[in-house]
Amino acid sequence: MSTETPKAEVYLGKTDYKVIGTRPIRHDGADKVTGKAIYTADFKLPGMLHGAILRSPHPHANIKSIDTSAAEAMDGVMAVITAADMPGLKDKNASLGEGSVNLLDLGSNVLAHGKVLYRGHAVAAVAAKSVHIAQEALKHIVVEYEELPAVTWVLDAMKDDAPILLDRVRTDDMGEMSESPTNISKHIRFEKGNIEDGFSQCDIVIEKEFRTETVHQGYIEPHASVASWNEDGHLKIWTATQGSFTARQQTAELLELPVSKVTVTPCEIGGGFGGKIAVYTQPVAAMLSQKSGRPVKVTMQRNEVFEGTGPTPGSYMKVKIGATNDGKLVAGEAWLAYDAGAFPGGVIGPGCMCVFSCYEFEHAKVDGYDVLVNKPKTQAYRAPGSTHVAFAVETIVDEIAEKLEMDPIDFRLQNAAKEGTVRVDGLKYPRIGLIETLEALKNSDHYQSKLEGPNKGRGLGCGFWFNIGLKSSVTATVNSDGMVSLIEGSTDIGGTRTSIAMQFAETLGIPAEDVIPKVADTDSIGYTDVTGGSRVTFSTGLAAYKCALDIQDQLRARAADLWECEPENVTIEEGVYSHNGDSMTFKELADKACKVGDPVAGSATVSPDCFTNGFAAHLADVEVDPETGKVTILRYTAVQDAGKAIHPSYVEGQMQGGAVQGIGWTLNEEYFYDDKGTMKNASFLDYRMPTCLDVPMIETIIVEVPNPDHPYGVRGVGEPPICPPPGAIANAIYHATGQRMTELPISPPKLWKAISEK
Amino acid sequence: MKDFDYAAPTALNEAVSLLAQHNGSAKILAGGTDIIVQLREGLKDADVVIDVKKIPELTQLSYSAESGLSMGASVPCYQLYENPEIVGAYGALTDSARIIGGWQIQSRASVGGNLCNSSPAADSIPSLIANNATAHIVGPNGSREVAVTEFCTAPGKNVLESGELLVKITLPARVSKSASAYLRFIPRNEMDIAVAGVGSWVKLSEDGNTIEDARMGLCAVSATPQFAEEASAFLRGKPATDETFAAAGELAKKIASPIDDMRGTVEYRIHLVGVLTKRTLKIACERASEN
């Protein structure tokens, strides 16, 4: 390979945009910083009741009986519900866009049906005139449990004599169903080449076992919903959700309502990261509203969020990688067991697809297992399943590079996945930007700087996420003052109102500030899939681009009418419409078009069937206190291919946020269970996410290798940056201490023990 | 959460009679940073919550070089570390006051409240023990004094009898060539609870080379914060060197009997007592040499 590595700027995409690539103030910024934005917990309706949820104190038990009579008799209690109040659940799958869900599992997770499967599992709920009365009433619900042995570690749950969570679960072993009940709901295998041949060609083979613990997304806003079930059978829900349409569909399916009988209004959302796609409070609030005849608000406390909503799985991984002495990766084999929590359908699938996603392997094989344990049902968390495997692979890749005495970036560059690389699951990459990302990191000030002194080390890690397309809708209306109202169905978590409005504005040749973006309820906009999969700026942005072209065509036709010419003879440049010496700005034309003739409104829907393939590479410098095992991150740089950064501040924010979440996952975050299966740290005090004093300023370098499937080259950016940190930091710790840490979190007691025993 | 009444007496005797009248079902609110959370989470119940911040004796803070420090039981933490004289005289205490919660918490939370909450991990108690502090209590039968070393009896429990109230904590005047320091270990850098904590006070010889006297307090490694008596006695007459500090650390470890939990293992916590003893003694000796 060439020793000359070009500068990062070479990879910047088209740069002569007027709007894209600038950093306007976000449209919802004033509301957010002044506290005027309406979150679900702020939302009130006349006569509204407050709900509270009774949760299981046991990790695994049969429910023998539930007596709600004493709670129902209390002053101020207006309704009490249990699973008995739910319509009969169907053992069928409902598609949710990004994945699907079994309704029997979903309903049993919302309210336990006959059995509690984890501590914190919802058992009953109360609606009362105040939240204090509701909470007191929970104490008067008598539940008789028959406790069962619990299992919380994935390998224990796979044993033949493990306690069985659900009698109906059989192993789907690559299409073959097992006969007897099991906790292993699925076995997946992907293969490429011939793994035995592959390893036989290798000069160096390294195999390691890894373990990671359950971690939570840690969004700042607890789950909340307000429901109002009208006498006409129409259900209205205001809620914090990543997808108003999937919240509508899940709720409608569980309550046996046609989807059109349910209106979901998404309120502002305080973070989701994948954890606010499945419904929890929405059906409960709805059932309480139906039973009480009043609107009902249900909000969770933080301990309920930890114990009752979906974290991302704990995992066991055995990974083996081989290379030749000249530094070529040849073969990779992985055996992955991810816990799914209490119901089938965890994130093992993407884990298997991502494990060897960053490198070119001629021979690879992956076996993955989806395993039930007595923990909350896992949900997506930012690149779900990919961070685990990136930790394992990046650790081994670092060790191979070290043993071969190769620079860790050069080694990765030599083996990096590129256009045409076929992943282990068979997908062939289109144009991707991992090589450019690694080159940008190699040229960075950070990588070029020296790190000196005892107990310090530098580590590198890479990561990948697919980034999906799916369905999006937007509509737009041109106002007489030349502003444009832009209605969209994508709930805005990471500043997407602005990143969509900017693409719309760029296309029309108007300023971003002249677009008024609004997230609408499910009756007011076309179907839109979840804000997830790093899809919104890509896919809803694509819809906005198409909608802007529709508006532009309409305005061109109106200009042609005014100038009495053919539309194709009207030229448009940067929002100015011209013909034969006449010209009008967008504003002037909007004014005229609104006064005479049909209103100008447009719409577009899209469902791009593609992945935008995001790659990230991170570099971490750490210092380890050898007496305590505490790790200080001295410097941290995140590099990522964004395709095209629409609003660079938001891209940088995503890169920094992902890095910080990854740092927390690496160093301290974990669900800490006692031997009875009880989580002992269900609060932000003892579930240790990093504070601002625990991380340095995360330096960012945006690389732009345009995505060929988007007019502005956009790739998803939200998820890839959580994948590299565990590998990068573990490698840095190795170079600081000589210890290869293979279990997350690398918390101070663990690292101290490893150092003191060396 | 159960509803409760709120009372804000303006005199000590009024508070004492309210406490006596409710016989255990009254809870005291000073800064409120523990009790409000405990009530909300159902860890404690109250029929009445008595706010003591309107009682003059509980909000008084006075310091003089001659008589030392007198700190009302509801004096918030920030008032300690914002006073340079108190910082100079009682370094361990102000080290503690600076790390109890964040700034917002420190504007409400009091050392008196930290003592009465009697958590095994209370950050201020090792520093009070190291600085040889005394708790001043009033109750239906008059007033009494208890050494802080003897104050806590079990996790969340202390010597306060029904109807009794902590009024103030006093610390003796600083002697020359003496100083103290507190360190805790936490996995993060703020907003955390001690995995282990050590407060150390030393009095050096005039030339600064010899430790004439020392007192150390430990937290988070046993059911109550403890006075490390043997380690303290060992230091008397020893040279102020790293070897001495390490040896004292080994002795302090002997009284640690921690539990395994989400904050650390038994083995790790005992190890930390040694590390923190060594480090706090070093800081205390440096501070003592400087003044």
Boltz contact constraints between the chains, C-beta under 6 A:
constraints:
  - contact:
      token1: [A, 132]
      token2: [B, 1]
      max_distance: 6.0
  - contact:
      token1: [A, 627]
      token2: [B, 275]
      max_distance: 6.0
  - contact:
      token1: [A, 628]
      token2: [B, 185]
      max_distance: 6.0
  - contact:
      token1: [A, 668]
      token2: [B, 187]
      max_distance: 6.0
  - contact:
      token1: [A, 672]
      token2: [B, 262]
      max_distance: 6.0
  - contact:
      token1: [A, 680]
      token2: [B, 262]
      max_distance: 6.0
  - contact:
      token1: [A, 681]
      token2: [B, 262]
      max_distance: 6.0
  - contact:
      token1: [A, 686]
      token2: [B, 262]
      max_distance: 6.0
  - contact:
      token1: [A, 688]
      token2: [B, 187]
      max_distance: 6.0
  - contact:
      token1: [A, 688]
      token2: [B, 188]
      max_distance: 6.0
  - contact:
      token1: [A, 691]
      token2: [B, 188]
      max_distance: 6.0
  - contact:
      token1: [A, 691]
      token2: [B, 190]
      max_distance: 6.0
  - contact:
      token1: [A, 691]
      token2: [B, 191]
      max_distance: 6.0
  - contact:
      token1: [A, 693]
      token2: [B, 189]
      max_distance: 6.0
  - contact:
      token1: [A, 693]
      token2: [B, 190]
      max_distance: 6.0
  - contact:
      token1: [A, 694]
      token2: [B, 188]
      max_distance: 6.0
  - contact:
      token1: [A, 694]
      token2: [B, 189]
      max_distance: 6.0
  - contact:
      token1: [A, 748]
      token2: [B, 187]
      max_distance: 6.0
  - contact:
      token1: [A, 749]
      token2: [B, 264]
      max_distance: 6.0
  - contact:
      token1: [A, 749]
      token2: [B, 265]
      max_distance: 6.0
  - contact:
      token1: [A, 749]
      token2: [B, 268]
      max_distance: 6.0
